[in-house]
Structure formats: structure tokens, C-alpha cells
Amino acid sequence: APGVFQLACLLVELDTADEASRILCADALYQMGRGEEAHRLLSLALSRNPQRAPVLARLALLQLKKGFVDDGNQLLQRVIRTGDTSCLLPIMDIFKDEDRKLMQTHCHVQALAILESQQED
């Protein structure tokens, strides 16, 4: 992760508008346990493109890790509204095991709640 982080930082320096390099940098920071810094980079990327599903999904995980369930839910809902949920599977490979389980459990519980509310209607 430190080598990836250094490479991503160099790529960001070469092209400050390159969102993929910023995401790579944030992923490396996350892997190194520097979630707050990853959050800042992703928030900056989101301010430039508020409908970017891969950024929203990463931010959702960081919010869930902090215990901000409502914020995590809102971000996941925004991912769904973009129509680009295909980003979720590759992102799950980046997440650490405990975070992957957190995200899967959270999404499962939310899906069940939606189904139960629809059955009641």
C-alpha cells in the first residue's frame, strides 16, 4: 500500500484532475489505516463529481466504519440512484475483511427492511 500510495500521489501531481489517481490514492490510504485522509480525498473527488458511484460507495463504507449509519445509508442510496451499482463488487475486493462483512451485513439488513415494508404495503 505505501508504494501504491506514492505512485498515486505522483500521478495526481502530474494530472490534478485525474479522478482515478485520487481514488487509487484514497484506496492506498484506507489500506494503510489512514481513513480520515482517505475520506478527505474522496470528499474532494465527490465535490467535483457528485454522482460518481465508486466514490460514493467508498465514502459509505468509511461512514459506516465511523458508526454514522444514516450517512452511510444516504450515500448507498445515492449509489443506487446513479444506476451504477456495478462498482460495488470490485470495491469489495479492496475492503478489509471486517469492513467487507460490515458492508455486506448492512446492505443485507437494509434490503430486508425494504422488502418487509413493501410486503406490509
N, CA, C and O of each residue as an XYZ file, in Angstrom:
484
protein
N       0.809     -1.211      0.000
C       0.000      0.000      0.000
C       0.851      1.274      0.000
O       0.491      2.228     -0.690
N       1.960      1.332      0.740
C       2.765      2.558      0.699
C       3.311      2.859     -0.699
O       3.356      4.019     -1.109
N       3.726      1.820     -1.433
C       4.219      2.030     -2.792
C       3.123      2.502     -3.732
O       3.345      3.375     -4.571
N       1.954      1.925     -3.589
C       0.798      2.337     -4.399
C       0.444      3.783     -4.081
O       0.130      4.569     -4.975
N       0.496      4.125     -2.795
C       0.193      5.488     -2.382
C       1.171      6.478     -3.019
O       0.758      7.518     -3.532
N       2.454      6.157     -2.986
C       3.454      7.051     -3.577
C       3.242      7.203     -5.075
O       3.331      8.308     -5.610
N       2.959      6.088     -5.756
C       2.704      6.149     -7.194
C       1.454      6.971     -7.490
O       1.460      7.796     -8.403
N       0.393      6.758     -6.734
C      -0.847      7.508     -6.949
C      -0.633      8.995     -6.711
O      -1.175      9.826     -7.439
N       0.158      9.337     -5.692
C       0.446     10.754     -5.430
C       1.193     11.385     -6.598
O       0.927     12.527     -6.971
N       2.118     10.643     -7.165
C       2.836     11.152     -8.333
C       1.889     11.359     -9.508
O       1.982     12.358    -10.220
N       0.990     10.422     -9.705
C       0.017     10.558    -10.793
C      -0.900     11.758    -10.576
O      -1.244     12.458    -11.528
N      -1.294     11.997     -9.336
C      -2.133     13.156     -9.016
C      -1.367     14.441     -9.297
O      -1.933     15.404     -9.815
N      -0.078     14.458     -8.957
C       0.739     15.645     -9.233
C       0.846     15.914    -10.724
O       0.846     17.067    -11.154
N       0.937     14.849    -11.515
C       1.033     15.007    -12.964
C      -0.265     15.524    -13.577
O      -0.246     16.322    -14.514
N      -1.381     15.065    -13.043
C      -2.680     15.483    -13.561
C      -3.641     15.635    -12.385
O      -4.238     14.661    -11.928
N      -3.780     16.853    -11.909
C      -4.598     17.109    -10.713
C      -6.083     16.823    -10.944
O      -6.838     16.695     -9.980
N      -6.507     16.723    -12.180
C      -7.915     16.457    -12.476
C      -8.197     14.964    -12.634
O      -9.348     14.581    -12.844
N      -7.183     14.120    -12.537
C      -7.364     12.678    -12.740
C      -8.023     12.040    -11.534
O      -7.386     11.816    -10.505
N      -9.302     11.750    -11.672
C     -10.075     11.191    -10.567
C      -9.634      9.771    -10.219
O      -9.642      9.393     -9.048
N      -9.255      8.988    -11.212
C      -8.832      7.610    -10.949
C      -7.601      7.579    -10.043
O      -7.498      6.721     -9.167
N      -6.681      8.496    -10.248
C      -5.486      8.556     -9.402
C      -5.852      8.950     -7.976
O      -5.272      8.438     -7.019
N      -6.807      9.851     -7.835
C      -7.262     10.247     -6.492
C      -7.927      9.071     -5.776
O      -7.718      8.871     -4.580
N      -8.718      8.303     -6.502
C      -9.368      7.135     -5.908
C      -8.316      6.100     -5.512
O      -8.404      5.506     -4.437
N      -7.330      5.883     -6.370
C      -6.248      4.955     -6.051
C      -5.493      5.412     -4.806
O      -5.137      4.600     -3.952
N      -5.259      6.688     -4.715
C      -4.592      7.269     -3.551
C      -5.433      7.043     -2.286
O      -4.903      6.666     -1.241
N      -6.723      7.272     -2.390
C      -7.623      7.066     -1.246
C      -7.666      5.595     -0.844
O      -7.685      5.278      0.346
N      -7.680      4.702     -1.820
C      -7.680      3.266     -1.511
C      -6.403      2.867     -0.780
O      -6.447      2.074      0.160
N      -5.269      3.412     -1.205
C      -3.998      3.109     -0.545
C      -4.002      3.653      0.886
O      -3.544      2.982      1.811
N      -4.515      4.859      1.063
C      -4.606      5.427      2.411
C      -5.481      4.555      3.301
O      -5.139      4.295      4.455
N      -6.603      4.107      2.765
C      -7.502      3.220      3.507
C      -6.766      1.945      3.930
O      -6.858      1.520      5.081
N      -6.041      1.344      2.994
C      -5.308      0.116      3.295
C      -4.236      0.331      4.364
O      -3.903     -0.588      5.112
N      -3.705      1.540      4.428
C      -2.674      1.849      5.420
C      -3.282      2.293      6.755
O      -2.558      2.654      7.683
N      -4.622      2.262      6.844
C      -5.287      2.628      8.093
C      -5.431      4.123      8.288
O      -5.619      4.582      9.414
N      -5.346      4.884      7.223
C      -5.458      6.341      7.296
C      -6.790      6.777      6.698
O      -6.851      7.492      5.697
N      -7.859      6.315      7.355
C      -9.214      6.534      6.860
C      -9.630      7.991      6.770
O     -10.339      8.373      5.839
N      -9.201      8.810      7.721
C      -9.580     10.231      7.683
C      -9.009     10.925      6.449
O      -9.687     11.731      5.812
N      -7.769     10.611      6.122
C      -7.154     11.205      4.932
C      -7.836     10.696      3.669
O      -8.052     11.454      2.723
N      -8.174      9.412      3.656
C      -8.899      8.844      2.517
C     -10.255      9.540      2.368
O     -10.691      9.845      1.258
N     -10.903      9.780      3.489
C     -12.208     10.453      3.478
C     -12.086     11.851      2.872
O     -12.926     12.256      2.069
N     -11.046     12.583      3.255
C     -10.861     13.942      2.703
C     -10.651     13.899      1.192
O     -11.232     14.703      0.463
N      -9.826     12.967      0.716
C      -9.592     12.857     -0.731
C     -10.876     12.497     -1.473
O     -11.176     13.061     -2.525
N     -11.620     11.565     -0.920
C     -12.866     11.157     -1.576
C     -13.903     12.274     -1.547
O     -14.654     12.450     -2.507
N     -13.948     13.019     -0.468
C     -14.885     14.153     -0.391
C     -14.542     15.201     -1.444
O     -15.433     15.786     -2.060
N     -13.265     15.432     -1.643
C     -12.837     16.366     -2.683
C     -13.246     15.855     -4.061
O     -13.751     16.618     -4.885
N     -13.029     14.568     -4.311
C     -13.428     13.985     -5.597
C     -14.934     14.074     -5.787
O     -15.410     14.307     -6.898
N     -15.683     13.890     -4.709
C     -17.140     13.956     -4.791
C     -17.620     15.376     -5.069
O     -18.623     15.571     -5.756
N     -16.912     16.361     -4.541
C     -17.310     17.746     -4.785
C     -17.156     18.107     -6.261
O     -17.855     18.982     -6.770
N     -16.254     17.439     -6.928
C     -16.056     17.692     -8.368
C     -17.056     16.950     -9.230
O     -17.426     17.417    -10.308
N     -17.497     15.781     -8.751
C     -18.453     14.974     -9.499
C     -19.375     14.282     -8.493
O     -19.080     13.169     -8.057
N     -20.494     14.926     -8.115
C     -21.337     14.432     -7.023
C     -22.083     13.125     -7.314
O     -22.685     12.557     -6.402
N     -22.061     12.642     -8.535
C     -22.787     11.413     -8.861
C     -21.850     10.253     -9.191
O     -22.263      9.307     -9.862
N     -20.630     10.304     -8.747
C     -19.629      9.273     -9.049
C     -19.802      8.093     -8.089
O     -19.404      8.173     -6.927
N     -20.392      7.008     -8.572
C     -20.751      5.863     -7.734
C     -19.562      5.238     -6.990
O     -19.701      4.937     -5.805
N     -18.398      5.028     -7.627
C     -17.288      4.433     -6.875
C     -16.842      5.284     -5.680
O     -16.442      4.746     -4.647
N     -16.911      6.588     -5.820
C     -16.542      7.483     -4.718
C     -17.605      7.414     -3.627
O     -17.279      7.338     -2.442
N     -18.867      7.442     -4.021
C     -19.964      7.358     -3.055
C     -19.896      6.066     -2.243
O     -20.091      6.084     -1.028
N     -19.621      4.948     -2.909
C     -19.567      3.658     -2.220
C     -18.418      3.613     -1.213
O     -18.575      3.088     -0.110
N     -17.263      4.166     -1.593
C     -16.127      4.188     -0.665
C     -16.428      5.077      0.541
O     -16.104      4.732      1.677
N     -17.041      6.205      0.280
C     -17.413      7.091      1.382
C     -18.445      6.433      2.297
O     -18.402      6.611      3.514
N     -19.368      5.678      1.713
C     -20.377      4.977      2.518
C     -19.705      4.033      3.501
O     -20.083      3.983      4.672
N     -18.715      3.288      3.037
C     -18.017      2.376      3.936
C     -17.327      3.140      5.060
O     -17.414      2.750      6.224
N     -16.653      4.212      4.718
C     -15.957      4.992      5.748
C     -16.934      5.548      6.778
O     -16.616      5.610      7.966
N     -18.106      5.948      6.333
C     -19.120      6.453      7.263
C     -19.649      5.317      8.151
O     -19.844      5.506      9.351
N     -19.876      4.160      7.568
C     -20.353      3.017      8.362
C     -19.307      2.615      9.399
O     -19.651      2.273     10.531
N     -18.033      2.655      9.015
C     -16.962      2.317      9.957
C     -16.946      3.262     11.151
O     -16.626      2.856     12.268
N     -17.291      4.517     10.913
C     -17.321      5.505     11.989
C     -18.581      5.378     12.844
O     -18.690      6.005     13.898
N     -19.531      4.561     12.382
C     -20.785      4.414     13.111
C     -21.868      5.369     12.652
O     -22.917      5.462     13.288
N     -21.636      6.077     11.563
C     -22.617      7.016     11.023
C     -23.517      6.279     10.030
O     -23.376      6.423      8.816
N     -24.436      5.496     10.569
C     -25.280      4.630      9.752
C     -26.172      5.434      8.814
O     -26.315      5.075      7.646
N     -26.771      6.513      9.303
C     -27.654      7.317      8.446
C     -26.894      7.905      7.270
O     -27.385      7.889      6.141
N     -25.703      8.423      7.527
C     -24.886      8.969      6.434
C     -24.502      7.872      5.444
O     -24.540      8.078      4.231
N     -24.135      6.710      5.970
C     -23.804      5.575      5.102
C     -24.988      5.175      4.241
O     -24.832      4.899      3.051
N     -26.184      5.142      4.845
C     -27.399      4.810      4.088
C     -27.652      5.805      2.971
O     -27.959      5.417      1.843
N     -27.525      7.084      3.281
C     -27.755      8.113      2.269
C     -26.784      7.967      1.105
O     -27.173      8.104     -0.055
N     -25.524      7.689      1.415
C     -24.539      7.520      0.351
C     -24.835      6.285     -0.494
O     -24.703      6.323     -1.718
N     -25.233      5.196      0.150
C     -25.584      3.987     -0.609
C     -26.821      4.215     -1.466
O     -26.905      3.703     -2.583
N     -27.777      4.975     -0.957
C     -28.958      5.305     -1.759
C     -28.571      6.128     -2.980
O     -29.134      5.953     -4.061
N     -27.612      7.020     -2.803
C     -27.139      7.808     -3.949
C     -26.457      6.911     -4.976
O     -26.591      7.134     -6.179
N     -25.721      5.891     -4.508
C     -25.097      4.940     -5.443
C     -26.187      4.256     -6.256
O     -26.072      4.129     -7.475
N     -27.238      3.819     -5.584
C     -28.331      3.122     -6.266
C     -29.012      4.043     -7.269
O     -29.334      3.624     -8.380
N     -29.235      5.301     -6.880
C     -29.890      6.254     -7.793
C     -29.052      6.556     -9.029
O     -29.601      6.909    -10.072
N     -27.717      6.421     -8.929
C     -26.887      6.658    -10.115
C     -27.100      5.566    -11.153
O     -26.848      5.766    -12.341
N     -27.572      4.399    -10.690
C     -27.772      3.282    -11.609
C     -26.483      2.518    -11.881
O     -26.474      1.604    -12.705
N     -25.396      2.875    -11.204
C     -24.107      2.232    -11.438
C     -23.681      1.443    -10.199
O     -22.710      1.789     -9.525
N     -24.430      0.376     -9.917
C     -24.071     -0.449     -8.762
C     -22.995     -1.470     -9.110
O     -22.533     -2.210     -8.241
N     -22.595     -1.514    -10.376
C     -21.552     -2.453    -10.785
C     -20.216     -2.152    -10.110
O     -19.327     -3.003    -10.088
N     -20.073     -0.953     -9.565
C     -18.831     -0.585     -8.891
C     -18.681     -1.277     -7.543
O     -17.573     -1.357     -7.012
N     -19.770     -1.774     -6.986
C     -19.723     -2.331     -5.636
C     -18.890     -3.609     -5.542
O     -18.133     -3.777     -4.586
N     -19.016     -4.498     -6.502
C     -18.292     -5.764     -6.423
C     -16.778     -5.577     -6.456
O     -16.092     -6.134     -5.600
N     -16.224     -4.817     -7.406
C     -14.768     -4.623     -7.385
C     -14.282     -3.884     -6.135
O     -13.176     -4.134     -5.657
N     -15.094     -2.988     -5.613
C     -14.707     -2.250     -4.413
C     -14.635     -3.192     -3.216
O     -13.795     -3.015     -2.334
N     -15.506     -4.183     -3.185
C     -15.490     -5.135     -2.076
C     -14.145     -5.855     -1.986
O     -13.730     -6.251     -0.897
N     -13.463     -6.029     -3.114
C     -12.139     -6.663     -3.099
C     -11.096     -5.784     -2.416
O     -10.103     -6.287     -1.892
N     -11.321     -4.484     -2.421
C     -10.381     -3.538     -1.818
C     -10.567     -3.496     -0.305
O      -9.603     -3.324      0.441
N     -11.812     -3.655      0.145
C     -12.116     -3.542      1.565
C     -11.432     -4.645      2.362
O     -11.253     -5.764      1.881
N     -11.059     -4.311      3.574
C     -10.533     -5.307      4.504
C     -11.673     -6.239      4.892
O     -12.843     -5.868      4.805
N     -11.326     -7.459      5.323
C     -12.353     -8.473      5.605
C     -13.443     -7.974      6.546
O     -14.631     -8.148      6.276
N     -13.032     -7.348      7.657
C     -14.047     -6.903      8.626
C     -14.931     -5.804      8.043
O     -16.110     -5.708      8.383
N     -14.364     -4.977      7.168
C     -15.151     -3.919      6.541
C     -16.067     -4.482      5.459
O     -17.183     -3.998      5.269
N     -15.595     -5.498      4.757
C     -16.422     -6.155      3.751
C     -17.646     -6.772      4.434
O     -18.767     -6.649      3.940
N     -17.424     -7.430      5.562
C     -18.532     -8.035      6.304
C     -19.488     -6.965      6.825
O     -20.705     -7.152      6.806
N     -18.934     -5.841      7.291
C     -19.773     -4.735      7.758
C     -20.676     -4.239      6.643
O     -21.878     -4.065      6.847
N     -20.108     -4.010      5.470
C     -20.883     -3.507      4.326
C     -21.916     -4.538      3.882
O     -23.067     -4.185      3.622
N     -21.523     -5.802      3.792
C     -22.465     -6.834      3.361
C     -23.622     -6.977      4.351
O     -24.780     -7.075      3.946
N     -23.312     -6.989      5.626
C     -24.352     -7.104      6.643
C     -25.278     -5.907      6.606
O     -26.499     -6.057      6.666
N     -24.707     -4.727      6.507
C     -25.514     -3.514      6.470
C     -26.450     -3.526      5.262
O     -27.643     -3.255      5.397
N     -25.919     -3.835      4.098
C     -26.748     -3.851      2.887
C     -27.823     -4.924      2.980
O     -28.952     -4.710      2.538
N     -27.484     -6.074      3.548
C     -28.460     -7.153      3.691
C     -29.608     -6.731      4.615
O     -30.778     -6.949      4.301
N     -29.264     -6.135      5.740
C     -30.281     -5.688      6.690
C     -31.178     -4.629      6.048
O     -32.397     -4.665      6.217
N     -30.590     -3.701      5.323
C     -31.376     -2.656      4.669
C     -32.285     -3.237      3.588
O     -33.427     -2.803      3.438
N     -31.784     -4.219      2.837
C     -32.597     -4.852      1.796
C     -33.789     -5.580      2.411
O     -34.900     -5.518      1.887
N     -33.551     -6.268      3.525
C     -34.653     -6.949      4.205
C     -35.694     -5.963      4.712
O     -36.894     -6.222      4.622
N     -35.241     -4.838      5.242
C     -36.170     -3.816      5.739
C     -37.028     -3.272      4.592
O     -38.224     -3.042      4.768
N     -36.430     -3.070      3.442
C     -37.176     -2.574      2.276
C     -38.210     -3.613      1.853
O     -39.366     -3.278      1.597
N     -37.789     -4.874      1.780
C     -38.734     -5.929      1.379
C     -39.883     -6.071      2.366
O     -41.030     -6.257      1.959
N     -39.587     -5.986      3.656
C     -40.633     -6.105      4.664
C     -41.621     -4.941      4.582
O     -42.825     -5.139      4.744
N     -41.124     -3.744      4.333
C     -42.025     -2.594      4.236
C     -42.897     -2.696      2.980
O     -44.048     -2.258      2.990
N     -42.360     -3.266      1.909
C     -43.144     -3.439      0.691
C     -44.224     -4.497      0.891
O     -45.329     -4.367      0.366
N     -43.907     -5.545      1.650
C     -44.902     -6.593      1.912
C     -46.033     -6.046      2.775
O     -47.189     -6.431      2.598
N     -45.708     -5.149      3.708
C     -46.743     -4.554      4.547
C     -47.669     -3.666      3.738
O     -48.861     -3.578      4.033
N     -47.127     -3.000      2.712
C     -47.958     -2.135      1.869
C     -48.857     -2.974      1.011
O     -49.639     -2.437      0.226
